[in-house]
Amino acid sequence: MGKHSLAIFKRTLLSLLVACVTLFTVYGQQIPKAQEHYDRGLELAKEGKFHDATEQFTQAIAINPEFNDAYYQLGLSALGDNRPQDAIHAFMQLSQLQPANSKPVLAAAQLYYGLGFLDDALALSVRALLIEPKNASIYFNIGLIYLKQKHPPQAIDALEHAISLDPTIKKARLLLATAYTDSGKPDGAIRTLQDGIRLNPESPDLMVSLGEAYVVAGRLPEAEAEFRSTISGNKDYIPAHIGLATVYRRQHQFPKAIAELTQILVAEPKAYNALLERGISFYESGDREAARRDLDAFLQAVPGRPEGFYYLGLIDLDQEHYESAVTNLRKMLDLSPDSCDGQTHLAKAYMLLGKLDAAEQSMTGCLGMTPPDKSASQLSEEIEKRRAGAPK
C-alpha cells in the first residue's frame, strides 16, 4: 500500500473508530490517578499530539489494567502516531477484556487489511463472526478479503450470505457483482444487481455496475440503455458517461466514444478513468500517438493501474519497439500478475527479440491453466517452430 493510500485508510479508520466510542464500556475510572492520565491523554489527542497521548493512556493502563476505554483510546492514538502494530495490540488487549464485543476485533482486522496482512485480517474477521454470526457487515469484510486474495468463489459465498442477512446492503451487492465477473459469471453479476435495483431503483452506482456487467456479457444494447437511463436521472454522473463511451468503443463507434470522453475531460480534467478509456479508444481506432499521450498522462496521474502499462505495451509491439514493450508489460504484470493477456503479449515481445526461453517462461501461468489459454498455446507453438528453425 502506498503512502497516500495508507493515509486515506488511516483517516477513514480513525473516523470509523471514533464513531464507535460509545460502544465500549468504561471501567476503572474510579481510580483517580488513572483517570488523570486518561483525561490528559484525551486532551493531547484532540490537539493531535498522538505520541504524548499514547504515553498517557499507557500510564492509565499501568495503574488500572482493566481500564477498557484507555485501551481503546490507546489504539486510536497509536494509529494517529503511525504505529498501526501498536494499535492492533491495544485493540486485541481490549478484546480480551471484552470477549463478547466484536468491535475491537474488527478494528484490528481492518488494520491488518490496510497493512496487507490478509490472512490475519481474515482470521480476526472470522473470530468477530463467531461473536456476531448475523452481522452482514462482517460477511462483507470476509468477502472483500477473499476477493483481494483472488478467491472469487469463497468471496461469492460470503457476500451472498451478507445479502441474505441484509438485502439492502448495497456495498455487498456491488462487490458480489465484481466477484461474479472475476469468476467469468457476468450473468450472476447481472442478477444480483437487478435485485438490488428493485430494492433501490434510483441508485446510480448500482445502475452503472449493471451496465458494466452487460458490457462484460456482450449485451451492448442493454448496457447502452442502462447507462442512458442512469444519465437521464443523473446527467453529471461521470461513470455513466464513461460507460456509454465504452459501449460506443465496443461497437467500433470510435469518434462518438472519443467525443463523449473529451466532453467529460473538458468538464472534469481529473476524471482519470475517462482519460484511460479515451486512450484505449484512440488505440483501437488506430491513432497510436494520441493513445500514447493519453496513457502517459493517465499513468503520471495514476501510476498504480496496470491497464495503462498494458496498452502502452501493445502500442510498443505494434510500433516494433520490443524492448519498450517488455518494460511496459513487465510493469503491468507486476501489478496484475495473473493476466494471461499480459503474459502472452510479453512472451510475444520476448520472442520477437529472439529471447525464446524468456518468452516460454513468461507464459507459464497461462499454459498451466485447465484448459490452457488458447492464445498462449498458439504462441507456444510458434516459439517452438522458431526454436526448431534456429541455427544449431
C-alpha positions as CSV (number, residue, x, y, z in Angstrom):
1,M,0.0,0.0,0.0
2,G,1.4,3.4,-1.0
3,K,1.8,6.3,1.5
4,H,-1.2,8.1,0.0
5,S,-3.5,5.1,0.2
6,L,-2.3,4.3,3.7
7,A,-3.0,7.9,4.8
8,I,-6.5,7.7,3.4
9,F,-7.1,4.3,5.1
10,K,-5.8,5.7,8.4
11,R,-8.1,8.7,8.2
12,T,-11.1,6.5,7.3
13,L,-10.5,4.0,10.0
14,L,-9.9,6.7,12.6
15,S,-13.3,8.3,11.7
16,L,-15.0,4.9,11.9
17,L,-13.4,4.1,15.3
18,V,-14.2,7.5,16.8
19,A,-17.8,7.0,15.8
20,C,-17.8,3.7,17.8
21,V,-16.5,5.2,21.0
22,T,-19.8,4.7,22.8
23,L,-19.8,1.0,22.1
24,F,-17.1,0.5,24.7
25,T,-17.9,0.3,28.4
26,V,-15.6,2.3,30.7
27,Y,-14.3,0.5,33.7
28,G,-11.8,1.5,36.3
29,Q,-12.2,5.3,36.1
30,Q,-12.8,5.3,39.8
31,I,-9.0,5.2,40.3
32,P,-8.2,9.0,40.3
33,K,-4.6,8.7,39.1
34,A,-5.6,6.5,36.2
35,Q,-8.4,8.9,35.3
36,E,-6.0,11.9,35.4
37,H,-3.7,10.2,32.8
38,Y,-6.7,9.2,30.7
39,D,-8.2,12.8,30.7
40,R,-4.8,14.2,29.8
41,G,-4.4,11.7,27.0
42,L,-7.8,12.8,25.6
43,E,-6.7,16.5,25.6
44,L,-3.4,15.6,23.9
45,A,-5.2,13.5,21.3
46,K,-7.6,16.4,20.5
47,E,-4.5,18.6,19.9
48,G,-3.1,16.0,17.5
49,K,-0.2,15.1,19.9
50,F,-0.7,11.4,19.5
51,H,2.7,10.3,20.7
52,D,2.3,12.1,24.0
53,A,-1.3,10.8,24.2
54,T,-0.2,7.2,23.9
55,E,2.1,7.7,26.8
56,Q,-0.7,9.0,29.0
57,F,-3.1,6.1,28.1
58,T,-0.3,3.6,28.7
59,Q,0.2,5.1,32.2
60,A,-3.5,4.9,32.8
61,I,-3.5,1.2,31.9
62,A,-0.4,0.5,34.1
63,I,-2.3,1.9,37.1
64,N,-5.6,0.1,36.2
65,P,-5.1,-2.8,33.8
66,E,-8.9,-3.1,33.4
67,F,-9.4,0.4,32.2
68,N,-11.2,-0.6,28.9
69,D,-11.6,2.8,27.4
70,A,-7.9,3.6,27.9
71,Y,-7.0,0.6,25.6
72,Y,-9.4,1.9,23.0
73,Q,-8.0,5.4,23.1
74,L,-4.5,4.0,23.1
75,G,-5.3,2.1,19.9
76,L,-6.6,5.3,18.3
77,S,-3.6,7.4,19.4
78,A,-1.1,4.7,18.3
79,L,-2.8,4.8,14.8
80,G,-2.6,8.6,14.8
81,D,1.1,8.2,15.7
82,N,1.7,6.0,12.6
83,R,2.2,2.9,14.8
84,P,-0.5,0.5,13.5
85,Q,1.0,-2.6,15.0
86,D,0.8,-0.9,18.5
87,A,-2.8,0.0,17.7
88,I,-3.6,-3.6,16.8
89,H,-2.0,-4.7,20.1
90,A,-4.2,-2.3,22.1
91,F,-7.4,-3.4,20.4
92,M,-6.5,-7.1,20.9
93,Q,-5.9,-6.4,24.6
94,L,-9.3,-4.7,24.8
95,S,-10.9,-7.7,23.1
96,Q,-9.5,-10.0,25.9
97,L,-11.2,-7.7,28.4
98,Q,-14.5,-7.7,26.4
99,P,-14.7,-11.1,24.7
100,A,-18.3,-10.6,23.8
101,N,-17.6,-7.3,21.9
102,S,-16.7,-7.8,18.2
103,K,-15.7,-4.1,17.7
104,P,-12.1,-4.2,18.8
105,V,-11.5,-7.4,16.9
106,L,-12.9,-5.8,13.8
107,A,-10.8,-2.7,14.3
108,A,-7.7,-4.9,14.5
109,A,-8.8,-6.8,11.4
110,Q,-9.3,-3.6,9.4
111,L,-5.8,-2.5,10.4
112,Y,-4.3,-5.8,9.3
113,Y,-6.2,-5.5,6.0
114,G,-4.8,-2.0,5.5
115,L,-1.3,-3.2,6.1
116,G,-1.7,-6.0,3.6
117,F,-1.7,-8.9,6.1
118,L,-4.8,-10.5,4.6
119,D,-4.6,-13.9,6.4
120,D,-4.5,-12.1,9.8
121,A,-7.4,-9.9,8.7
122,L,-9.4,-12.9,7.6
123,A,-8.7,-14.8,10.9
124,L,-9.8,-11.9,13.0
125,S,-12.9,-11.3,10.8
126,V,-13.9,-15.0,11.3
127,R,-13.3,-14.5,15.0
128,A,-15.6,-11.5,15.0
129,L,-18.2,-13.5,13.2
130,L,-18.3,-16.1,16.0
131,I,-19.3,-13.3,18.3
132,E,-21.8,-11.8,15.9
133,P,-22.9,-14.6,13.5
134,K,-25.7,-12.5,12.0
135,N,-23.7,-9.4,11.2
136,A,-23.9,-8.8,7.5
137,S,-21.0,-6.3,7.5
138,I,-18.6,-8.9,8.8
139,Y,-19.5,-11.2,6.0
140,F,-18.9,-8.3,3.6
141,N,-15.4,-7.8,5.2
142,I,-14.7,-11.5,4.7
143,G,-15.8,-11.4,1.1
144,L,-13.6,-8.3,0.5
145,I,-10.6,-10.2,1.9
146,Y,-11.3,-13.3,-0.2
147,L,-11.6,-11.2,-3.3
148,K,-8.3,-9.4,-2.5
149,Q,-6.7,-12.8,-2.1
150,K,-8.1,-13.8,-5.6
151,H,-10.5,-16.4,-4.3
152,P,-13.8,-15.3,-6.0
153,P,-15.8,-18.5,-5.1
154,Q,-15.2,-18.0,-1.4
155,A,-15.9,-14.3,-1.8
156,I,-19.2,-15.1,-3.5
157,D,-20.3,-17.4,-0.7
158,A,-19.5,-14.8,2.0
159,L,-21.2,-11.9,0.1
160,E,-24.3,-14.0,-0.8
161,H,-24.6,-14.6,3.0
162,A,-24.2,-10.9,3.7
163,I,-27.1,-10.1,1.3
164,S,-29.3,-12.9,2.7
165,L,-28.9,-11.3,6.1
166,D,-29.4,-7.7,4.8
167,P,-30.8,-7.4,1.3
168,T,-30.3,-3.6,1.4
169,I,-26.5,-3.8,1.9
170,K,-25.5,-2.1,-1.3
171,K,-21.7,-2.4,-0.9
172,A,-22.1,-6.2,-0.7
173,R,-24.1,-6.3,-3.9
174,L,-21.5,-4.2,-5.8
175,L,-18.7,-6.3,-4.5
176,L,-20.6,-9.5,-5.3
177,A,-21.1,-8.4,-8.9
178,T,-17.3,-7.9,-9.1
179,A,-16.7,-11.4,-7.7
180,Y,-19.1,-12.9,-10.2
181,T,-17.4,-11.0,-13.1
182,D,-14.0,-12.1,-11.9
183,S,-15.2,-15.7,-11.9
184,G,-16.4,-15.4,-15.5
185,K,-20.0,-15.3,-14.5
186,P,-21.4,-12.0,-15.7
187,D,-25.0,-13.4,-15.5
188,G,-24.6,-13.8,-11.8
189,A,-23.5,-10.1,-11.5
190,I,-26.5,-9.0,-13.6
191,R,-28.9,-11.0,-11.4
192,T,-27.7,-9.6,-8.1
193,L,-27.5,-6.0,-9.5
194,Q,-31.1,-6.3,-10.9
195,D,-32.3,-7.5,-7.5
196,G,-30.5,-4.5,-5.9
197,I,-32.1,-2.0,-8.2
198,R,-35.5,-3.4,-7.5
199,L,-34.9,-2.5,-3.9
200,N,-33.2,0.8,-4.7
201,P,-34.4,1.9,-8.1
202,E,-32.6,5.3,-8.1
203,S,-29.1,4.1,-7.2
204,P,-26.7,5.4,-9.9
205,D,-23.8,3.2,-8.8
206,L,-25.9,0.0,-9.0
207,M,-27.2,1.1,-12.4
208,V,-23.8,1.8,-13.7
209,S,-22.5,-1.5,-12.4
210,L,-25.3,-3.3,-14.1
211,G,-24.4,-1.5,-17.4
212,E,-20.8,-2.7,-16.9
213,A,-22.0,-6.3,-16.3
214,Y,-24.0,-6.1,-19.5
215,V,-20.8,-4.9,-21.3
216,V,-18.8,-7.9,-20.0
217,A,-21.6,-10.2,-21.0
218,G,-21.6,-8.7,-24.5
219,R,-25.1,-7.4,-24.2
220,L,-24.3,-4.0,-25.5
221,P,-27.8,-2.7,-26.4
222,E,-28.9,-3.4,-22.8
223,A,-25.7,-1.8,-21.5
224,E,-26.3,1.4,-23.5
225,A,-29.9,1.5,-22.3
226,E,-28.8,1.2,-18.7
227,F,-26.2,3.9,-19.0
228,R,-28.6,6.3,-20.7
229,S,-31.2,5.6,-18.0
230,T,-28.6,6.5,-15.4
231,I,-27.7,9.7,-17.2
232,S,-31.4,10.7,-17.5
233,G,-31.7,10.8,-13.8
234,N,-28.1,11.9,-13.0
235,K,-26.9,13.9,-16.0
236,D,-23.5,14.8,-14.4
237,Y,-22.7,11.2,-13.2
238,I,-19.3,10.7,-14.8
239,P,-19.2,6.8,-14.5
240,A,-22.4,6.6,-16.6
241,H,-20.9,8.7,-19.4
242,I,-17.7,6.7,-19.3
243,G,-19.8,3.5,-19.6
244,L,-21.7,4.9,-22.5
245,A,-18.4,5.7,-24.2
246,T,-17.2,2.2,-23.6
247,V,-20.3,0.9,-25.4
248,Y,-19.5,3.1,-28.3
249,R,-15.9,1.8,-28.4
250,R,-17.1,-1.8,-28.2
251,Q,-19.4,-1.0,-31.1
252,H,-16.4,0.5,-33.0
253,Q,-18.1,3.9,-33.0
254,F,-14.7,5.5,-32.1
255,P,-15.5,9.1,-32.9
256,K,-18.6,9.1,-30.7
257,A,-16.6,7.4,-27.9
258,I,-13.8,9.9,-28.1
259,A,-16.2,12.9,-28.3
260,E,-18.1,11.7,-25.2
261,L,-14.9,11.2,-23.2
262,T,-13.4,14.5,-24.4
263,Q,-16.5,16.3,-23.2
264,I,-16.1,14.7,-19.8
265,L,-12.4,15.7,-19.6
266,V,-13.2,19.3,-20.5
267,A,-15.7,19.5,-17.6
268,E,-13.5,17.5,-15.2
269,P,-9.8,17.2,-16.2
270,K,-9.2,14.9,-13.2
271,A,-11.6,12.3,-14.5
272,Y,-8.7,9.8,-14.9
273,N,-10.9,6.8,-15.8
274,A,-12.2,8.9,-18.8
275,L,-8.6,9.6,-19.8
276,L,-7.8,5.9,-19.7
277,E,-10.9,5.0,-21.7
278,R,-10.1,7.7,-24.3
279,G,-6.5,6.4,-24.6
280,I,-8.0,2.9,-25.3
281,S,-10.4,4.3,-27.8
282,F,-7.6,6.1,-29.6
283,Y,-5.6,2.9,-29.6
284,E,-8.4,0.8,-31.1
285,S,-9.2,3.4,-33.6
286,G,-5.6,3.2,-34.9
287,D,-4.4,6.5,-33.6
288,R,-1.4,5.2,-31.6
289,E,0.3,8.5,-30.9
290,A,-2.9,10.1,-29.4
291,A,-3.4,6.9,-27.4
292,R,0.2,7.1,-26.1
293,R,-0.3,10.7,-25.0
294,D,-3.4,9.9,-23.0
295,L,-1.9,6.8,-21.5
296,D,1.3,8.5,-20.5
297,A,-0.8,11.3,-18.8
298,F,-3.0,8.7,-17.1
299,L,0.0,6.8,-15.7
300,Q,1.6,10.1,-14.5
301,A,-1.6,10.8,-12.5
302,V,-2.5,7.2,-11.5
303,P,0.8,5.2,-11.5
304,G,-0.6,2.1,-9.9
305,R,-3.0,1.0,-12.6
306,P,-2.0,-2.0,-14.8
307,E,-4.2,-1.0,-17.8
308,G,-2.0,1.9,-18.7
309,F,1.1,-0.1,-18.9
310,Y,-0.7,-2.9,-20.8
311,Y,-1.9,-0.6,-23.6
312,L,1.5,1.1,-23.8
313,G,3.0,-2.3,-24.3
314,L,0.5,-3.1,-27.1
315,I,1.5,0.2,-28.8
316,D,5.2,-0.7,-28.5
317,L,4.5,-4.1,-30.0
318,D,2.6,-2.5,-32.9
319,Q,5.4,0.0,-33.5
320,E,8.1,-2.7,-33.2
321,H,9.6,-1.2,-30.0
322,Y,10.1,-4.6,-28.5
323,E,12.4,-3.6,-25.6
324,S,9.9,-0.9,-24.5
325,A,7.1,-3.4,-24.9
326,V,8.9,-5.7,-22.5
327,T,9.4,-2.9,-20.0
328,N,5.8,-1.8,-20.0
329,L,4.3,-5.3,-20.0
330,R,6.6,-6.4,-17.1
331,K,5.3,-3.3,-15.2
332,M,1.8,-4.3,-16.0
333,L,2.4,-7.9,-14.7
334,D,4.0,-6.6,-11.5
335,L,0.6,-5.0,-10.8
336,S,-1.6,-7.8,-12.2
337,P,0.5,-11.0,-12.3
338,D,-2.4,-13.3,-13.3
339,S,-3.3,-11.6,-16.5
340,C,-2.9,-14.1,-19.4
341,D,-3.2,-11.3,-22.0
342,G,-0.3,-9.6,-20.3
343,Q,1.8,-12.7,-20.1
344,T,1.1,-13.6,-23.7
345,H,2.0,-10.2,-25.1
346,L,5.1,-10.1,-23.0
347,A,6.1,-13.6,-24.4
348,K,5.5,-12.2,-27.9
349,A,7.8,-9.3,-27.3
350,Y,10.5,-11.6,-26.0
351,M,10.0,-13.9,-29.0
352,L,10.4,-11.0,-31.4
353,L,13.6,-10.1,-29.6
354,G,14.8,-13.6,-30.1
355,K,14.7,-14.4,-26.4
356,L,12.8,-17.7,-26.7
357,D,13.5,-19.1,-23.2
358,A,12.2,-15.8,-21.6
359,A,9.2,-16.0,-23.9
360,E,8.3,-19.5,-22.8
361,Q,8.8,-18.6,-19.1
362,S,6.5,-15.6,-19.4
363,M,3.6,-17.8,-20.3
364,T,4.0,-20.5,-17.6
365,G,0.9,-19.4,-15.7
366,C,-1.4,-19.3,-18.7
367,L,-0.1,-22.6,-20.1
368,G,-0.7,-24.2,-16.7
369,M,-4.4,-23.4,-16.8
370,T,-7.0,-26.1,-17.4
371,P,-7.7,-25.8,-20.2
372,P,-4.6,-23.8,-21.3
373,D,-5.2,-20.3,-22.6
374,K,-5.8,-20.6,-26.4
375,S,-3.7,-17.6,-27.4
376,A,-0.8,-18.7,-25.1
377,S,-1.0,-22.2,-26.6
378,Q,-0.8,-20.8,-30.2
379,L,2.1,-18.6,-29.3
380,S,3.9,-21.5,-27.6
381,E,3.7,-23.5,-30.9
382,E,5.1,-20.5,-32.8
383,I,8.0,-20.3,-30.3
384,E,8.7,-24.0,-30.8
385,K,8.7,-23.5,-34.5
386,R,11.2,-20.7,-34.2
387,R,13.4,-22.8,-31.9
388,A,13.3,-25.7,-34.3
389,G,14.4,-23.4,-37.2
390,A,17.1,-21.7,-35.2
391,P,20.7,-22.4,-36.4
392,K,22.5,-25.1,-34.4
